[in-house]
Amino acid sequence: MMCVLASLLGTMAGASPSIGYQHRFGVVLVGRVGCGKSASGNTILGQGHFISSFGFSAVTKHCTGCYADVCGRRIHVVDTPGLDYPELSTDDLLGDVDFWAPVVHVFLLVVQLGRFTQEQRDVVKKMEEIFGERVRDITVLLFTHGDSLKGSIEEFIHMAGDPLQKIIRTYGNRYHVFHNESDDRDQVTELFRKIDQMRNLNKGRFYTIDEGLCLKIVMVGQAGCGKSTSGNIILGEEKFTPRSFSAEVRRCDWSHGRSCGRGVRVVDTPALDCWKYSPQDLLRDIDWCAPVVHAFLLVIQLGALTQNQQGIVEKMENVYGQRCRDFTVVLFTHGDQLTCSVETLIKEADPSFKQLLARYGDRYHVFNNKASNSDQVRELFMKIDRMRDLNGHRVYIFEESELEQ
């Protein structure tokens, strides 16, 4: 399965990883069964969130995640099953990582200190088979059970011989040692210092799982346009509560599920004409709900093709920037009220509205809010997929400069 190491919209070049508001900083722990992944996650978090036990039987059988404020940033740690776990499903693993950490800033390849065996080399190989060789740029080797060292880690690596030394060179000579029984937070601070050095060298690149696993959609529009109802239609369930025209939604809401055979995460945002908190707060909310965005749906109620829409569009682009144009589909709601085709309606609309559609590549879709069939959702996904093909499968990710203003 193809994976993506974001480099265009996903590059945070020139931004310090420890200053100002931060994206949810994704840390993914990988390794073989019994290597100390869960214990290392607890060491990083400073709390016993992950179940850990000494032994070689698998304790972690599914991905689990936990977030906390560590070393001046909000981090999200994902503990994965051992890559040598016999019942491991690659598709499930990728889907779980995509759910827990849509943006991965660092993979920690966990290796228990001791003899570097063929089984451990096989796990390294399997990691790259699953996630792709491009993870090498954002991987740090994390040695566990540092309390068992008789000398320095450098002496251990020298004595371990060529197999381990070759692996370390493959990952840019980046490694760190954890004393898992120690409460010393300096070892965590030092780990993140090395991670920051790595990120500076690779210009802040990060990793996202193949976007086909879970389509991430953000709904935007004015009060009463049908965002919440449309989100429910997409998900095929009543996940969002539709609100009245006068209701003020102060925070983003999100939900996920499966629709038309694919995973979907939908973010319902406050109405652009009534929310009263800052654009930066809105961006931070969305960045938390969906750090990676595949499509914005600009929701417009049919019959309300007024000049007010121009103001909504201006607000949308003031918040998300003009670059959101490449990722936007206009979604008309209340298609059940149409007395003619939507093409005829657009043809007879005001010229300013035609210009609005042209701004978004003339991409639009109509929802019949009273229809329960999934065909209209499947067709919407097809239009989103065509849009993504045209823009080279880039993803929209908020820039730290926008979030820090």
Contacts in CASP RR format, 6 or more apart in sequence:
PFRMAT RR
TARGET T0000
AUTHOR 0000-0000-0000
METHOD contacts of the structure
MODEL  1
MMCVLASLLGTMAGASPSIGYQHRFGVVLVGRVGCGKSASGNTILGQGHF
ISSFGFSAVTKHCTGCYADVCGRRIHVVDTPGLDYPELSTDDLLGDVDFW
APVVHVFLLVVQLGRFTQEQRDVVKKMEEIFGERVRDITVLLFTHGDSLK
GSIEEFIHMAGDPLQKIIRTYGNRYHVFHNESDDRDQVTELFRKIDQMRN
LNKGRFYTIDEGLCLKIVMVGQAGCGKSTSGNIILGEEKFTPRSFSAEVR
RCDWSHGRSCGRGVRVVDTPALDCWKYSPQDLLRDIDWCAPVVHAFLLVI
QLGALTQNQQGIVEKMENVYGQRCRDFTVVLFTHGDQLTCSVETLIKEAD
PSFKQLLARYGDRYHVFNNKASNSDQVRELFMKIDRMRDLNGHRVYIFEE
SELEQ
1 90 0 8 1.000
1 91 0 8 1.000
1 94 0 8 1.000
1 210 0 8 1.000
2 210 0 8 1.000
3 94 0 8 1.000
3 131 0 8 1.000
3 132 0 8 1.000
3 134 0 8 1.000
3 135 0 8 1.000
3 207 0 8 1.000
3 208 0 8 1.000
3 209 0 8 1.000
3 210 0 8 1.000
4 207 0 8 1.000
4 208 0 8 1.000
4 209 0 8 1.000
4 210 0 8 1.000
4 211 0 8 1.000
4 393 0 8 1.000
4 395 0 8 1.000
5 134 0 8 1.000
5 135 0 8 1.000
5 137 0 8 1.000
5 138 0 8 1.000
5 205 0 8 1.000
5 206 0 8 1.000
5 207 0 8 1.000
5 208 0 8 1.000
6 103 0 8 1.000
6 205 0 8 1.000
6 206 0 8 1.000
6 207 0 8 1.000
6 208 0 8 1.000
6 395 0 8 1.000
6 397 0 8 1.000
7 205 0 8 1.000
8 394 0 8 1.000
9 323 0 8 1.000
9 394 0 8 1.000
9 395 0 8 1.000
9 396 0 8 1.000
9 397 0 8 1.000
10 205 0 8 1.000
10 206 0 8 1.000
10 395 0 8 1.000
10 397 0 8 1.000
11 203 0 8 1.000
11 204 0 8 1.000
11 205 0 8 1.000
12 199 0 8 1.000
12 203 0 8 1.000
12 204 0 8 1.000
12 206 0 8 1.000
12 399 0 8 1.000
12 400 0 8 1.000
13 203 0 8 1.000
13 204 0 8 1.000
14 203 0 8 1.000
14 204 0 8 1.000
15 204 0 8 1.000
15 400 0 8 1.000
15 401 0 8 1.000
17 25 0 8 1.000
17 73 0 8 1.000
17 105 0 8 1.000
17 195 0 8 1.000
17 196 0 8 1.000
17 199 0 8 1.000
17 204 0 8 1.000
18 71 0 8 1.000
18 72 0 8 1.000
18 73 0 8 1.000
18 192 0 8 1.000
18 196 0 8 1.000
20 400 0 8 1.000
20 404 0 8 1.000
21 280 0 8 1.000
21 284 0 8 1.000
21 400 0 8 1.000
21 403 0 8 1.000
21 404 0 8 1.000
22 72 0 8 1.000
22 73 0 8 1.000
22 74 0 8 1.000
22 400 0 8 1.000
23 103 0 8 1.000
23 287 0 8 1.000
23 291 0 8 1.000
23 397 0 8 1.000
23 398 0 8 1.000
23 400 0 8 1.000
23 403 0 8 1.000
24 67 0 8 1.000
24 74 0 8 1.000
24 75 0 8 1.000
24 76 0 8 1.000
24 101 0 8 1.000
24 103 0 8 1.000
24 287 0 8 1.000
24 288 0 8 1.000
24 291 0 8 1.000
25 73 0 8 1.000
25 74 0 8 1.000
25 75 0 8 1.000
25 76 0 8 1.000
25 105 0 8 1.000
26 75 0 8 1.000
26 76 0 8 1.000
26 77 0 8 1.000
26 78 0 8 1.000
26 101 0 8 1.000
26 103 0 8 1.000
26 104 0 8 1.000
26 105 0 8 1.000
26 106 0 8 1.000
27 44 0 8 1.000
27 75 0 8 1.000
27 76 0 8 1.000
27 77 0 8 1.000
27 78 0 8 1.000
27 101 0 8 1.000
27 104 0 8 1.000
27 105 0 8 1.000
27 106 0 8 1.000
27 108 0 8 1.000
28 78 0 8 1.000
28 80 0 8 1.000
28 97 0 8 1.000
28 101 0 8 1.000
28 104 0 8 1.000
28 106 0 8 1.000
28 107 0 8 1.000
28 108 0 8 1.000
29 37 0 8 1.000
29 38 0 8 1.000
29 40 0 8 1.000
29 41 0 8 1.000
29 77 0 8 1.000
29 78 0 8 1.000
29 79 0 8 1.000
29 80 0 8 1.000
29 108 0 8 1.000
29 110 0 8 1.000
29 142 0 8 1.000
30 37 0 8 1.000
30 80 0 8 1.000
30 82 0 8 1.000
30 83 0 8 1.000
30 107 0 8 1.000
30 108 0 8 1.000
30 109 0 8 1.000
30 110 0 8 1.000
30 127 0 8 1.000
31 37 0 8 1.000
31 80 0 8 1.000
31 82 0 8 1.000
31 83 0 8 1.000
31 109 0 8 1.000
31 110 0 8 1.000
31 111 0 8 1.000
31 123 0 8 1.000
31 127 0 8 1.000
32 82 0 8 1.000
32 83 0 8 1.000
32 84 0 8 1.000
32 119 0 8 1.000
32 120 0 8 1.000
32 123 0 8 1.000
33 56 0 8 1.000
33 57 0 8 1.000
33 58 0 8 1.000
33 81 0 8 1.000
33 82 0 8 1.000
33 84 0 8 1.000
33 85 0 8 1.000
34 55 0 8 1.000
34 56 0 8 1.000
34 57 0 8 1.000
34 58 0 8 1.000
34 59 0 8 1.000
34 82 0 8 1.000
34 112 0 8 1.000
35 82 0 8 1.000
35 110 0 8 1.000
35 111 0 8 1.000
35 112 0 8 1.000
35 144 0 8 1.000
36 52 0 8 1.000
36 110 0 8 1.000
36 112 0 8 1.000
36 144 0 8 1.000
36 145 0 8 1.000
36 180 0 8 1.000
37 50 0 8 1.000
37 60 0 8 1.000
37 79 0 8 1.000
37 80 0 8 1.000
37 82 0 8 1.000
37 110 0 8 1.000
38 50 0 8 1.000
38 51 0 8 1.000
38 52 0 8 1.000
38 59 0 8 1.000
38 60 0 8 1.000
38 79 0 8 1.000
39 50 0 8 1.000
39 52 0 8 1.000
39 144 0 8 1.000
39 180 0 8 1.000
40 108 0 8 1.000
40 110 0 8 1.000
40 142 0 8 1.000
40 144 0 8 1.000
40 178 0 8 1.000
40 180 0 8 1.000
41 49 0 8 1.000
41 50 0 8 1.000
41 77 0 8 1.000
41 79 0 8 1.000
42 48 0 8 1.000
42 49 0 8 1.000
42 50 0 8 1.000
42 52 0 8 1.000
43 178 0 8 1.000
43 180 0 8 1.000
43 187 0 8 1.000
43 188 0 8 1.000
44 70 0 8 1.000
44 75 0 8 1.000
44 77 0 8 1.000
44 188 0 8 1.000
44 191 0 8 1.000
45 66 0 8 1.000
45 68 0 8 1.000
45 70 0 8 1.000
45 77 0 8 1.000
46 68 0 8 1.000
46 70 0 8 1.000
46 185 0 8 1.000
46 188 0 8 1.000
47 66 0 8 1.000
47 68 0 8 1.000
49 65 0 8 1.000
49 66 0 8 1.000
49 77 0 8 1.000
50 60 0 8 1.000
50 64 0 8 1.000
50 66 0 8 1.000
50 79 0 8 1.000
51 59 0 8 1.000
51 60 0 8 1.000
52 59 0 8 1.000
53 59 0 8 1.000
58 81 0 8 1.000
58 82 0 8 1.000
58 85 0 8 1.000
60 79 0 8 1.000
60 80 0 8 1.000
60 81 0 8 1.000
60 82 0 8 1.000
61 81 0 8 1.000
61 85 0 8 1.000
61 87 0 8 1.000
62 81 0 8 1.000
62 92 0 8 1.000
62 96 0 8 1.000
63 78 0 8 1.000
63 79 0 8 1.000
63 80 0 8 1.000
63 81 0 8 1.000
63 93 0 8 1.000
63 96 0 8 1.000
63 97 0 8 1.000
63 99 0 8 1.000
63 100 0 8 1.000
64 78 0 8 1.000
64 79 0 8 1.000
64 100 0 8 1.000
65 76 0 8 1.000
65 77 0 8 1.000
65 78 0 8 1.000
65 79 0 8 1.000
65 100 0 8 1.000
65 101 0 8 1.000
66 76 0 8 1.000
66 77 0 8 1.000
67 74 0 8 1.000
67 75 0 8 1.000
67 76 0 8 1.000
67 77 0 8 1.000
68 74 0 8 1.000
68 75 0 8 1.000
68 77 0 8 1.000
69 75 0 8 1.000
70 188 0 8 1.000
70 192 0 8 1.000
71 188 0 8 1.000
71 189 0 8 1.000
71 192 0 8 1.000
73 192 0 8 1.000
76 100 0 8 1.000
76 101 0 8 1.000
78 96 0 8 1.000
78 97 0 8 1.000
78 100 0 8 1.000
78 101 0 8 1.000
80 93 0 8 1.000
80 96 0 8 1.000
80 97 0 8 1.000
81 88 0 8 1.000
81 93 0 8 1.000
82 88 0 8 1.000
82 123 0 8 1.000
83 123 0 8 1.000
83 126 0 8 1.000
83 127 0 8 1.000
83 130 0 8 1.000
84 119 0 8 1.000
84 122 0 8 1.000
84 123 0 8 1.000
84 126 0 8 1.000
90 130 0 8 1.000
93 130 0 8 1.000
94 130 0 8 1.000
94 131 0 8 1.000
94 209 0 8 1.000
94 210 0 8 1.000
94 213 0 8 1.000
95 209 0 8 1.000
95 213 0 8 1.000
95 214 0 8 1.000
97 104 0 8 1.000
97 209 0 8 1.000
98 208 0 8 1.000
98 209 0 8 1.000
98 213 0 8 1.000
98 214 0 8 1.000
99 214 0 8 1.000
99 256 0 8 1.000
102 208 0 8 1.000
102 209 0 8 1.000
102 214 0 8 1.000
102 216 0 8 1.000
102 290 0 8 1.000
102 291 0 8 1.000
102 292 0 8 1.000
103 206 0 8 1.000
103 207 0 8 1.000
103 208 0 8 1.000
103 291 0 8 1.000
103 292 0 8 1.000
103 397 0 8 1.000
104 138 0 8 1.000
104 206 0 8 1.000
104 207 0 8 1.000
104 208 0 8 1.000
104 209 0 8 1.000
105 138 0 8 1.000
105 195 0 8 1.000
105 199 0 8 1.000
105 206 0 8 1.000
105 207 0 8 1.000
106 138 0 8 1.000
106 139 0 8 1.000
106 140 0 8 1.000
106 195 0 8 1.000
106 198 0 8 1.000
106 199 0 8 1.000
107 127 0 8 1.000
107 131 0 8 1.000
107 135 0 8 1.000
107 138 0 8 1.000
107 139 0 8 1.000
107 140 0 8 1.000
107 207 0 8 1.000
108 139 0 8 1.000
108 140 0 8 1.000
108 141 0 8 1.000
108 142 0 8 1.000
109 124 0 8 1.000
109 127 0 8 1.000
109 139 0 8 1.000
109 140 0 8 1.000
109 141 0 8 1.000
109 142 0 8 1.000
109 171 0 8 1.000
110 142 0 8 1.000
110 144 0 8 1.000
111 120 0 8 1.000
111 141 0 8 1.000
111 142 0 8 1.000
111 143 0 8 1.000
111 144 0 8 1.000
112 143 0 8 1.000
112 144 0 8 1.000
112 145 0 8 1.000
113 143 0 8 1.000
113 144 0 8 1.000
113 145 0 8 1.000
113 146 0 8 1.000
113 148 0 8 1.000
113 149 0 8 1.000
113 156 0 8 1.000
113 177 0 8 1.000
114 148 0 8 1.000
114 156 0 8 1.000
114 160 0 8 1.000
115 160 0 8 1.000
116 160 0 8 1.000
116 161 0 8 1.000
116 163 0 8 1.000
116 164 0 8 1.000
116 167 0 8 1.000
121 163 0 8 1.000
121 167 0 8 1.000
124 167 0 8 1.000
127 135 0 8 1.000
128 135 0 8 1.000
128 136 0 8 1.000
131 207 0 8 1.000
134 207 0 8 1.000
135 207 0 8 1.000
136 170 0 8 1.000
136 171 0 8 1.000
136 172 0 8 1.000
137 202 0 8 1.000
137 205 0 8 1.000
138 198 0 8 1.000
138 199 0 8 1.000
138 202 0 8 1.000
138 205 0 8 1.000
138 206 0 8 1.000
138 207 0 8 1.000
139 171 0 8 1.000
139 174 0 8 1.000
140 171 0 8 1.000
140 174 0 8 1.000
140 175 0 8 1.000
140 176 0 8 1.000
140 191 0 8 1.000
140 194 0 8 1.000
140 195 0 8 1.000
140 198 0 8 1.000
141 167 0 8 1.000
141 168 0 8 1.000
141 171 0 8 1.000
141 174 0 8 1.000
141 175 0 8 1.000
141 176 0 8 1.000
142 175 0 8 1.000
142 176 0 8 1.000
142 177 0 8 1.000
142 178 0 8 1.000
142 191 0 8 1.000
143 153 0 8 1.000
143 175 0 8 1.000
143 176 0 8 1.000
143 177 0 8 1.000
143 178 0 8 1.000
144 178 0 8 1.000
144 180 0 8 1.000
145 178 0 8 1.000
145 179 0 8 1.000
145 180 0 8 1.000
146 153 0 8 1.000
146 177 0 8 1.000
146 178 0 8 1.000
146 179 0 8 1.000
146 180 0 8 1.000
147 179 0 8 1.000
147 180 0 8 1.000
147 181 0 8 1.000
147 182 0 8 1.000
149 156 0 8 1.000
149 177 0 8 1.000
153 175 0 8 1.000
153 177 0 8 1.000
157 164 0 8 1.000
157 165 0 8 1.000
157 168 0 8 1.000
157 175 0 8 1.000
158 165 0 8 1.000
168 174 0 8 1.000
168 175 0 8 1.000
174 194 0 8 1.000
174 198 0 8 1.000
176 187 0 8 1.000
176 190 0 8 1.000
176 191 0 8 1.000
176 194 0 8 1.000
177 187 0 8 1.000
178 187 0 8 1.000
178 191 0 8 1.000
179 187 0 8 1.000
199 205 0 8 1.000
208 292 0 8 1.000
208 395 0 8 1.000
211 292 0 8 1.000
211 294 0 8 1.000
211 388 0 8 1.000
211 393 0 8 1.000
211 395 0 8 1.000
212 262 0 8 1.000
213 262 0 8 1.000
213 263 0 8 1.000
214 256 0 8 1.000
214 262 0 8 1.000
214 263 0 8 1.000
214 264 0 8 1.000
214 265 0 8 1.000
215 262 0 8 1.000
215 263 0 8 1.000
215 264 0 8 1.000
215 265 0 8 1.000
215 294 0 8 1.000
215 295 0 8 1.000
215 381 0 8 1.000
215 384 0 8 1.000
216 264 0 8 1.000
216 265 0 8 1.000
216 267 0 8 1.000
216 290 0 8 1.000
216 292 0 8 1.000
216 293 0 8 1.000
216 294 0 8 1.000
216 295 0 8 1.000
217 234 0 8 1.000
217 264 0 8 1.000
217 265 0 8 1.000
217 266 0 8 1.000
217 267 0 8 1.000
217 293 0 8 1.000
217 294 0 8 1.000
217 295 0 8 1.000
217 296 0 8 1.000
217 297 0 8 1.000
217 384 0 8 1.000
218 266 0 8 1.000
218 267 0 8 1.000
218 269 0 8 1.000
218 286 0 8 1.000
218 290 0 8 1.000
218 293 0 8 1.000
218 295 0 8 1.000
218 296 0 8 1.000
218 297 0 8 1.000
219 227 0 8 1.000
219 228 0 8 1.000
219 230 0 8 1.000
219 231 0 8 1.000
219 266 0 8 1.000
219 267 0 8 1.000
219 268 0 8 1.000
219 269 0 8 1.000
219 297 0 8 1.000
219 299 0 8 1.000
220 227 0 8 1.000
220 269 0 8 1.000
220 272 0 8 1.000
220 296 0 8 1.000
220 297 0 8 1.000
220 298 0 8 1.000
220 299 0 8 1.000
220 316 0 8 1.000
220 320 0 8 1.000
221 227 0 8 1.000
221 269 0 8 1.000
221 271 0 8 1.000
221 272 0 8 1.000
221 273 0 8 1.000
221 298 0 8 1.000
221 299 0 8 1.000
221 300 0 8 1.000
221 312 0 8 1.000
221 316 0 8 1.000
222 271 0 8 1.000
222 272 0 8 1.000
222 273 0 8 1.000
222 274 0 8 1.000
222 308 0 8 1.000
222 312 0 8 1.000
223 243 0 8 1.000
223 245 0 8 1.000
223 246 0 8 1.000
223 247 0 8 1.000
223 271 0 8 1.000
223 273 0 8 1.000
223 274 0 8 1.000
224 243 0 8 1.000
224 244 0 8 1.000
224 245 0 8 1.000
224 271 0 8 1.000
224 301 0 8 1.000
225 271 0 8 1.000
225 299 0 8 1.000
225 300 0 8 1.000
225 301 0 8 1.000
225 304 0 8 1.000
225 333 0 8 1.000
226 242 0 8 1.000
226 299 0 8 1.000
226 301 0 8 1.000
226 333 0 8 1.000
226 369 0 8 1.000
227 240 0 8 1.000
227 268 0 8 1.000
227 269 0 8 1.000
227 271 0 8 1.000
227 297 0 8 1.000
227 299 0 8 1.000
228 240 0 8 1.000
228 241 0 8 1.000
228 242 0 8 1.000
228 243 0 8 1.000
228 268 0 8 1.000
229 240 0 8 1.000
229 242 0 8 1.000
229 333 0 8 1.000
229 369 0 8 1.000
230 297 0 8 1.000
230 299 0 8 1.000
230 331 0 8 1.000
230 333 0 8 1.000
230 367 0 8 1.000
230 369 0 8 1.000
231 239 0 8 1.000
231 240 0 8 1.000
231 266 0 8 1.000
231 268 0 8 1.000
232 238 0 8 1.000
232 239 0 8 1.000
232 240 0 8 1.000
232 242 0 8 1.000
233 367 0 8 1.000
233 369 0 8 1.000
233 376 0 8 1.000
233 377 0 8 1.000
234 259 0 8 1.000
234 264 0 8 1.000
234 266 0 8 1.000
234 377 0 8 1.000
234 380 0 8 1.000
235 255 0 8 1.000
235 256 0 8 1.000
235 257 0 8 1.000
235 259 0 8 1.000
235 264 0 8 1.000
235 266 0 8 1.000
236 259 0 8 1.000
236 374 0 8 1.000
236 377 0 8 1.000
237 257 0 8 1.000
239 255 0 8 1.000
239 266 0 8 1.000
240 253 0 8 1.000
240 255 0 8 1.000
240 266 0 8 1.000
240 268 0 8 1.000
243 249 0 8 1.000
248 270 0 8 1.000
248 271 0 8 1.000
248 274 0 8 1.000
248 275 0 8 1.000
248 276 0 8 1.000
249 268 0 8 1.000
249 269 0 8 1.000
249 270 0 8 1.000
249 271 0 8 1.000
249 275 0 8 1.000
250 270 0 8 1.000
250 275 0 8 1.000
250 276 0 8 1.000
250 277 0 8 1.000
251 270 0 8 1.000
251 285 0 8 1.000
252 267 0 8 1.000
252 268 0 8 1.000
252 269 0 8 1.000
252 270 0 8 1.000
252 282 0 8 1.000
252 285 0 8 1.000
252 286 0 8 1.000
252 288 0 8 1.000
252 289 0 8 1.000
253 267 0 8 1.000
253 268 0 8 1.000
254 265 0 8 1.000
254 266 0 8 1.000
254 267 0 8 1.000
254 268 0 8 1.000
254 289 0 8 1.000
254 290 0 8 1.000
255 265 0 8 1.000
255 266 0 8 1.000
256 263 0 8 1.000
256 264 0 8 1.000
256 265 0 8 1.000
256 266 0 8 1.000
257 263 0 8 1.000
257 264 0 8 1.000
257 265 0 8 1.000
258 264 0 8 1.000
259 374 0 8 1.000
259 377 0 8 1.000
259 381 0 8 1.000
260 374 0 8 1.000
260 377 0 8 1.000
260 378 0 8 1.000
260 381 0 8 1.000
262 381 0 8 1.000
265 289 0 8 1.000
265 290 0 8 1.000
267 286 0 8 1.000
267 289 0 8 1.000
267 290 0 8 1.000
269 282 0 8 1.000
269 285 0 8 1.000
269 286 0 8 1.000
270 277 0 8 1.000
270 282 0 8 1.000
272 312 0 8 1.000
272 315 0 8 1.000
272 316 0 8 1.000
272 319 0 8 1.000
273 308 0 8 1.000
273 312 0 8 1.000
273 315 0 8 1.000
275 282 0 8 1.000
279 318 0 8 1.000
279 319 0 8 1.000
280 402 0 8 1.000
280 403 0 8 1.000
280 404 0 8 1.000
280 405 0 8 1.000
282 319 0 8 1.000
283 319 0 8 1.000
283 320 0 8 1.000
283 398 0 8 1.000
283 402 0 8 1.000
283 403 0 8 1.000
284 403 0 8 1.000
286 293 0 8 1.000
286 398 0 8 1.000
287 398 0 8 1.000
287 403 0 8 1.000
291 397 0 8 1.000
291 398 0 8 1.000
292 395 0 8 1.000
292 396 0 8 1.000
292 397 0 8 1.000
293 327 0 8 1.000
293 395 0 8 1.000
293 396 0 8 1.000
293 397 0 8 1.000
294 327 0 8 1.000
294 384 0 8 1.000
294 388 0 8 1.000
294 395 0 8 1.000
294 396 0 8 1.000
295 327 0 8 1.000
295 328 0 8 1.000
295 329 0 8 1.000
295 384 0 8 1.000
295 387 0 8 1.000
295 388 0 8 1.000
296 316 0 8 1.000
296 320 0 8 1.000
296 324 0 8 1.000
296 327 0 8 1.000
296 328 0 8 1.000
296 329 0 8 1.000
296 396 0 8 1.000
297 328 0 8 1.000
297 329 0 8 1.000
297 330 0 8 1.000
297 331 0 8 1.000
298 312 0 8 1.000
298 313 0 8 1.000
298 316 0 8 1.000
298 328 0 8 1.000
298 329 0 8 1.000
298 330 0 8 1.000
298 331 0 8 1.000
298 360 0 8 1.000
299 331 0 8 1.000
299 333 0 8 1.000
300 309 0 8 1.000
300 330 0 8 1.000
300 331 0 8 1.000
300 332 0 8 1.000
300 333 0 8 1.000
301 332 0 8 1.000
301 333 0 8 1.000
301 334 0 8 1.000
302 332 0 8 1.000
302 333 0 8 1.000
302 334 0 8 1.000
302 335 0 8 1.000
302 337 0 8 1.000
302 338 0 8 1.000
302 342 0 8 1.000
302 345 0 8 1.000
302 366 0 8 1.000
303 334 0 8 1.000
303 337 0 8 1.000
305 345 0 8 1.000
305 349 0 8 1.000
305 350 0 8 1.000
305 353 0 8 1.000
307 350 0 8 1.000
307 352 0 8 1.000
309 353 0 8 1.000
309 356 0 8 1.000
310 352 0 8 1.000
310 356 0 8 1.000
313 356 0 8 1.000
313 359 0 8 1.000
316 324 0 8 1.000
317 324 0 8 1.000
317 325 0 8 1.000
320 396 0 8 1.000
321 402 0 8 1.000
323 396 0 8 1.000
324 396 0 8 1.000
325 359 0 8 1.000
325 360 0 8 1.000
325 361 0 8 1.000
326 387 0 8 1.000
326 391 0 8 1.000
326 394 0 8 1.000
326 396 0 8 1.000
327 387 0 8 1.000
327 391 0 8 1.000
327 396 0 8 1.000
328 360 0 8 1.000
328 363 0 8 1.000
329 360 0 8 1.000
329 363 0 8 1.000
329 364 0 8 1.000
329 365 0 8 1.000
329 380 0 8 1.000
329 383 0 8 1.000
329 384 0 8 1.000
329 387 0 8 1.000
330 356 0 8 1.000
330 357 0 8 1.000
330 360 0 8 1.000
330 363 0 8 1.000
330 364 0 8 1.000
330 365 0 8 1.000
331 364 0 8 1.000
331 365 0 8 1.000
331 366 0 8 1.000
331 367 0 8 1.000
331 380 0 8 1.000
332 342 0 8 1.000
332 364 0 8 1.000
332 365 0 8 1.000
332 366 0 8 1.000
332 367 0 8 1.000
333 366 0 8 1.000
333 367 0 8 1.000
333 369 0 8 1.000
334 367 0 8 1.000
334 369 0 8 1.000
335 342 0 8 1.000
335 366 0 8 1.000
335 367 0 8 1.000
335 368 0 8 1.000
335 369 0 8 1.000
336 368 0 8 1.000
336 369 0 8 1.000
336 370 0 8 1.000
336 371 0 8 1.000
338 345 0 8 1.000
338 366 0 8 1.000
342 364 0 8 1.000
342 366 0 8 1.000
346 353 0 8 1.000
346 354 0 8 1.000
346 357 0 8 1.000
346 364 0 8 1.000
357 363 0 8 1.000
357 364 0 8 1.000
363 383 0 8 1.000
363 387 0 8 1.000
365 376 0 8 1.000
365 379 0 8 1.000
365 380 0 8 1.000
365 383 0 8 1.000
366 376 0 8 1.000
367 376 0 8 1.000
367 380 0 8 1.000
368 376 0 8 1.000
388 394 0 8 1.000
END
